[in-house]
Amino acid sequence: MEAKAISTFASSTGNPLFLISFRQRNEMAAIVERAGWTPIAARRLEKAERRFILSGSRIALVDARGAFEDGLAAIAALAEPVEANAAALVVLISKTDIAQVDAVFAAGATHYLASPFGEQELVQALRFADRFTERLGGRFHRSAELTGGGGDTLSWRFDPEGGEVALDPALSHLLGLSPENATLSAWDDFAALLGEKAAEEGTRTLRQLSETAEPTAFAHDMPGSGGQRMVHHLTLDEATGEVRGLVELPDEEADEPARAEHDYLTGIGDVRGAYRWIDRQLQAESGNLALLLISLHRFERINQAYGNAIGDAALKSMARRIERLVLDMPVAKKLVARLAGAEFAVGLAPGVTLDEAEFAARQLVSVIEQPFITDGQVIRLKARCGIVTDTADDVDAAAVMRRASVALAEARDSDSQPIRVFGVEEAVEAVRDSRLEIDLRLALDRDEIDILFQPQVSVTSGAVLGVEALARWRHPQFGELGAIALFAAAERSDYVTELSAHVQAKAVRMAAQWPDVLKDLRLSINVTAADMAEADFVDRFVDMVDTSGFERSRMTAEVTESGLIEDLGVAADRLARLRAEGFRVAIDDFGTGYSSLAYLKSLPLDYLKIDRRLSQDIAGSARDRIVVTGVIEMARSLGLSVIAEGVETQEQLELLAEQGCELYQGFLCSPPIDVEALAKTVSAQN
């Protein structure tokens, strides 16, 4: 898959809205969907900043009802990327928290809605927020209408089927047409109006749009303007086949921003000027640009410890340091701007390489981290920096800024790498991850999730005694994806319990219809920590198995050890209830986390499955073998059967057998297979 600008992601997935809810997540998601948005849902704050940026959302919705402090933390996590990307941050609060609405806005919210409210009131609030983003940052979003500076829309529509080109009143007036002549009968008539070079570029760009359906653009000198440039941003309406052209008249003035584009506190450029500067460099023919986003790490602690006056002084001081360093750099065009809070942008153009940008970033981080004194206080700050260079797919400043924001978010999350680069490979991976999050819900509805079964084999007899059910995703774009990629997407989108329930139910239904040759096999299905956190987990599990007709005595619930269980007491109670209902319980992937021994001590178990890395270590060094042997002996002393995962060689199997391992699964016997292949494998043993 070729890398595409991140800004095109949102246009390919509908109208995304980023949702953080600490309760009633499914209800909120359903309302958002009915109102025409695609919800990107989260319940935790981990990597929320990165996920919001990648989603392409213009609205972040935080449901803080009944969880006010958690809501404030979510607002604080999203405030800077929301402001830097010209988005809106809507917060839902309880009626009892209205007295604290000042704290909501101080943390970075742009809108709030207090309960009680109905669905229509929520939808109207979201629509108002959407209009707010268009007024605030429509010039940054190519899905919004671009203006020619006077506030009137400059746009046209082309119908490839009928050939007509319809100009809006402002554009027809600009090109010297009367209102009655604003509809042209053919594309060639419009192209001739724009000029010979524009006709060539426009025709080529139209052809590219029809082939890729991806947003694109072309630029030319406006007829009779003496060099004034016109930029046409093209998008394809896939429903109607119509081409929409949004026309921009870029500011061709020098790099020095207008007084209105100065940050009120520091005097350097502001977010509006930063976007305009990036757009000018993208439209120039003189070479590449590099964009560095710099954040003063955990700056809120300065305000908390010393007060806002000291914090403002620190921001001014950092702005001066950054500005002095950048002005001395040997590049022709430079940008220094404050985007939001303690976040700054540095732009370097033209022809700046990635190595040069990284060198500049190291200089900037070094100068920021030098201590300074203000009002008798010695202040020491840390910095984080995200770097991108522009690519051929970047159609506007928003695309570049979004990728840079992702790089900065990753730098903020890292304790060891204060500077992160978001390159082509990272862009491809990020788009893929975001695409998978969106597609996951549809995958369940479209029945794209297959179930395969991996045999669990007796070490002594070689007979297949059971199987583990494993999920596979037949993704229409990325091909077959394994359970790791599938559940990683579910984890990012906070959809784990829904996916897990779907996989469990499908596996049990399939097993209930197995042919007679498989009627004695045990079935193991995976149960996540999120499953066990649900209050109705045991009742749902029992009902699922009984409804299918599969025998309880042949069913094993494998709890994934790598998914940390927060409340071992609750987990122990629910697993004990499962055993009382006639099921068996195992710990899967034992040895992958720090909680392993606590699990053995606290949870009622029948089996222990040692992780594939431990199974393979049995044939490693003497030290590795001692560790694996110790795990097996400990399990046996507790009366637990031991299953080894990931067995790939005869040597591994023989060594595991010597230590008393009873069952194994892995490619030495069989990869995960479908029911037909499983039946043939078992039949061959009889």
Rosetta blueprint (number, residue, H / E / L):
1 M L
2 E L
3 A L
4 K L
5 A L
6 I L
7 S H
8 T H
9 F H
10 A H
11 S H
12 S H
13 T L
14 G L
15 N L
16 P E
17 L E
18 F E
19 L E
20 I E
21 S E
22 F L
23 R L
24 Q L
25 R H
26 N H
27 E H
28 M H
29 A H
30 A H
31 I H
32 V H
33 E H
34 R H
35 A L
36 G L
37 W L
38 T E
39 P E
40 I E
41 A E
42 A E
43 R L
44 R L
45 L L
46 E L
47 K L
48 A H
49 E H
50 R H
51 R H
52 F H
53 I H
54 L H
55 S H
56 G L
57 S L
58 R L
59 I E
60 A E
61 L E
62 V E
63 D E
64 A L
65 R L
66 G L
67 A L
68 F H
69 E H
70 D H
71 G H
72 L H
73 A H
74 A H
75 I H
76 A H
77 A H
78 L H
79 A H
80 E H
81 P H
82 V H
83 E H
84 A H
85 N L
86 A L
87 A L
88 A E
89 L E
90 V E
91 V E
92 L E
93 I E
94 S L
95 K H
96 T H
97 D H
98 I H
99 A H
100 Q H
101 V H
102 D H
103 A H
104 V H
105 F H
106 A H
107 A H
108 G L
109 A L
110 T L
111 H E
112 Y E
113 L E
114 A E
115 S L
116 P L
117 F L
118 G L
119 E H
120 Q H
121 E H
122 L H
123 V H
124 Q H
125 A H
126 L H
127 R H
128 F H
129 A H
130 D H
131 R H
132 F H
133 T H
134 E H
135 R H
136 L H
137 G H
138 G H
139 R H
140 F H
141 H L
142 R L
143 S L
144 A L
145 E L
146 L L
147 T E
148 G L
149 G L
150 G L
151 G L
152 D L
153 T E
154 L L
155 S E
156 W E
157 R E
158 F E
159 D L
160 P L
161 E L
162 G L
163 G L
164 E L
165 V E
166 A E
167 L E
168 D L
169 P H
170 A H
171 L H
172 S H
173 H H
174 L H
175 L L
176 G L
177 L L
178 S L
179 P H
180 E H
181 N H
182 A L
183 T E
184 L E
185 S L
186 A L
187 W H
188 D H
189 D H
190 F H
191 A H
192 A H
193 L H
194 L H
195 G L
196 E H
197 K H
198 A H
199 A H
200 E H
201 E H
202 G H
203 T H
204 R H
205 T H
206 L H
207 R H
208 Q H
209 L H
210 S H
211 E H
212 T H
213 A L
214 E L
215 P L
216 T E
217 A E
218 F E
219 A E
220 H E
221 D E
222 M L
223 P L
224 G L
225 S L
226 G L
227 G L
228 Q L
229 R E
230 M E
231 V E
232 H E
233 H E
234 L E
235 T E
236 L E
237 D L
238 E L
239 A L
240 T L
241 G L
242 E L
243 V E
244 R E
245 G E
246 L E
247 V E
248 E E
249 L L
250 P L
251 D L
252 E L
253 E L
254 A L
255 D L
256 E L
257 P L
258 A L
259 R H
260 A H
261 E H
262 H E
263 D L
264 Y L
265 L L
266 T L
267 G L
268 I L
269 G E
270 D L
271 V H
272 R H
273 G H
274 A H
275 Y H
276 R H
277 W H
278 I H
279 D H
280 R H
281 Q H
282 L H
283 Q H
284 A L
285 E L
286 S L
287 G L
288 N L
289 L L
290 A E
291 L E
292 L E
293 L E
294 I E
295 S E
296 L E
297 H E
298 R L
299 F L
300 E H
301 R H
302 I H
303 N H
304 Q H
305 A H
306 Y H
307 G L
308 N H
309 A H
310 I H
311 G H
312 D H
313 A H
314 A H
315 L H
316 K H
317 S H
318 M H
319 A H
320 R H
321 R H
322 I H
323 E H
324 R H
325 L H
326 V H
327 L H
328 D L
329 M L
330 P L
331 V L
332 A L
333 K E
334 K E
335 L E
336 V E
337 A E
338 R E
339 L E
340 A E
341 G L
342 A L
343 E E
344 F E
345 A E
346 V E
347 G E
348 L E
349 A E
350 P L
351 G L
352 V L
353 T L
354 L H
355 D H
356 E H
357 A H
358 E H
359 F H
360 A H
361 A H
362 R H
363 Q H
364 L H
365 V H
366 S H
367 V H
368 I H
369 E L
370 Q L
371 P L
372 F E
373 I E
374 T E
375 D L
376 G L
377 Q E
378 V E
379 I E
380 R L
381 L L
382 K E
383 A E
384 R E
385 C E
386 G E
387 I E
388 V E
389 T E
390 D L
391 T L
392 A L
393 D L
394 D L
395 V L
396 D L
397 A H
398 A H
399 A H
400 V H
401 M H
402 R H
403 R H
404 A H
405 S H
406 V H
407 A H
408 L H
409 A H
410 E H
411 A H
412 R H
413 D H
414 S L
415 D L
416 S L
417 Q L
418 P L
419 I E
420 R E
421 V E
422 F L
423 G L
424 V H
425 E H
426 E H
427 A H
428 V H
429 E H
430 A H
431 V H
432 R H
433 D H
434 S H
435 R H
436 L H
437 E H
438 I H
439 D H
440 L H
441 R H
442 L H
443 A H
444 L H
445 D H
446 R L
447 D L
448 E L
449 I E
450 D E
451 I E
452 L E
453 F E
454 Q E
455 P E
456 Q E
457 V E
458 S E
459 V L
460 T L
461 S L
462 G L
463 A L
464 V E
465 L E
466 G E
467 V E
468 E E
469 A E
470 L E
471 A E
472 R E
473 W E
474 R E
475 H E
476 P L
477 Q L
478 F L
479 G E
480 E E
481 L E
482 G L
483 A H
484 I H
485 A H
486 L H
487 F H
488 A H
489 A H
490 A H
491 E H
492 R H
493 S L
494 D L
495 Y L
496 V H
497 T H
498 E H
499 L H
500 S H
501 A H
502 H H
503 V H
504 Q H
505 A H
506 K H
507 A H
508 V H
509 R H
510 M H
511 A H
512 A H
513 Q L
514 W L
515 P L
516 D H
517 V H
518 L H
519 K L
520 D L
521 L L
522 R E
523 L E
524 S E
525 I E
526 N E
527 V E
528 T L
529 A H
530 A H
531 D H
532 M H
533 A H
534 E L
535 A L
536 D L
537 F H
538 V H
539 D H
540 R H
541 F H
542 V H
543 D H
544 M H
545 V H
546 D H
547 T H
548 S H
549 G L
550 F L
551 E L
552 R H
553 S H
554 R H
555 M E
556 T E
557 A E
558 E E
559 V E
560 T E
561 E L
562 S L
563 G L
564 L L
565 I L
566 E L
567 D L
568 L H
569 G H
570 V H
571 A H
572 A H
573 D H
574 R H
575 L H
576 A H
577 R H
578 L H
579 R H
580 A H
581 E L
582 G L
583 F L
584 R E
585 V E
586 A E
587 I E
588 D E
589 D E
590 F E
591 G L
592 T L
593 G L
594 Y L
595 S L
596 S H
597 L H
598 A H
599 Y H
600 L H
601 K H
602 S H
603 L L
604 P L
605 L L
606 D L
607 Y E
608 L E
609 K E
610 I E
611 D L
612 R H
613 R H
614 L H
615 S H
616 Q H
617 D H
618 I L
619 A L
620 G L
621 S L
622 A H
623 R H
624 D H
625 R H
626 I H
627 V H
628 V H
629 T H
630 G H
631 V H
632 I H
633 E H
634 M H
635 A H
636 R H
637 S H
638 L L
639 G L
640 L L
641 S E
642 V E
643 I E
644 A E
645 E L
646 G L
647 V L
648 E L
649 T L
650 Q H
651 E H
652 Q H
653 L H
654 E H
655 L H
656 L H
657 A H
658 E H
659 Q L
660 G L
661 C L
662 E L
663 L E
664 Y E
665 Q L
666 G L
667 F L
668 L L
669 C L
670 S L
671 P L
672 P L
673 I E
674 D L
675 V H
676 E H
677 A H
678 L H
679 A H
680 K H
681 T H
682 V H
683 S H
684 A L
685 Q L
686 N L
